[in-house]
Amino acid sequence: IMMCEIPSNAILAEQFLAFFDGFSIGSNDLTQLTLGLDRDSGLELLARDFDERDPAVEALIHMAIKACRAQGKYIGICGQGPSDHPDFAQWLAREGITSISLNPDSVIATWKQLAL
């Protein structure tokens, strides 16, 4: 399993998957590198725009999921996004993600949201 954390990993997913059994998407780094924003910079002006649900980030995640599903390979995600945004977790489930990691304090609420 390879971490998919930079935009080129998603763009060239088929090529990377020739060598790996699947991806674990690192949504924090992928978002940071796609948007050019540092969520930990402390600059409120920039940090508020850090959002895994940005269309550019979702497009890259879609590419990675699609490539893994097409090849029957594992595709999971780790990072803050699904814990902070249950609607993002729902989107991931609709996209066909295999596994979603969650912060312990968000597991029950997110599972309830996914059950709807």
N, C-alpha and C positions, 0 to 999 in steps of 0.2 A: 504494500500500500504506500502510495506517495502522497505527500502533502501537496495540495493544489493551492498555492498562496500568492502566486504572481500572475498577472494577466496572461502572460505567454503560456502558462500551464494549461489554461482553459482554451486559448486560441489554437494551440497545437496539441490538444488532448489526445487525438488519435495516435500521434507519434509517440507521446510519452507512454500511452497505454500499451504499446508494443513491448515495453520492458517492465511493466508493473501490473499488479492484480487489481488495481483500482485506485481511487482517490479518496482522501479525506480533505475536504475543502476547509482551509483556514480562513474563515470569513473576516476576521479582524484585519489580517495582513492584506488579503485580497481587496478589501474595501479601501484600506489606506493607500495602497499602491494604485488602485484604479482611479480614485478621486483626488489623489495628491494631498490628502488631509491626514493629520496625525491626531487621533482621538485622545491622546494623552498629553498633548502640547500644553494644556492648561489655558490656552487661548479660547475663551468662550465663543468668540466670534467664529472660529474655525471648527471647533469641536462639535458645535450644534449641527453642522452640516454632515457629520460623519454618520451615515445611515446605510446599512446593508441592503435596504430596500430601494436604493437608487437604481434607476433603469439600467445604467451601465454595468453595475455590479450584478444585478439580476441577469442581464444578458450573458455575462461570463459564466455565472453559476449554471444557467440553462445549458450552455455549451458543454460544460463539464459533465453535467448529469446526462445529457443526451448521448454523449460519446461513451460513457460508461454503460448506460443501459443498452446501447446498440451492440456492445461487445460482451454483454452479460457479466460485467465486472462490478465490484463493490463501489458504492458511492455514498459517502457520509459527509457530515459537516460538523465542525467544532468551532466554537467562537461565541461571542456574546449575543449576536443577532437573534437567534430563535428564542433565547431566554428573555430578551428585552421586548420583542415584538411577536406576540402569538400569531398575528396575521402573516408574518414572514414564515413562521413554522408551517402554517397552513399552505402557503404558496409552495414551500419546499416539498411538502407531502404530495400536492397536486402534480408537481414536476416529476415525482418519482424517486425522491431521495430514499436511500436504504436505511440510513441511521442519522439521528439528530442528537447531539450532546446538549444537555441543558444544565444550568446551574441548579443545585439542589432546591433552592427556594422558589424556583419557577416550574418545577416538574409537574405538580398537580394541576396548576392553572393552565399550563400549556397542553397537557394531556386532555383536560376537559375541553379546551378550545378545539383541539384536533378531532375530538369525538363528535363535534357538531356536524 
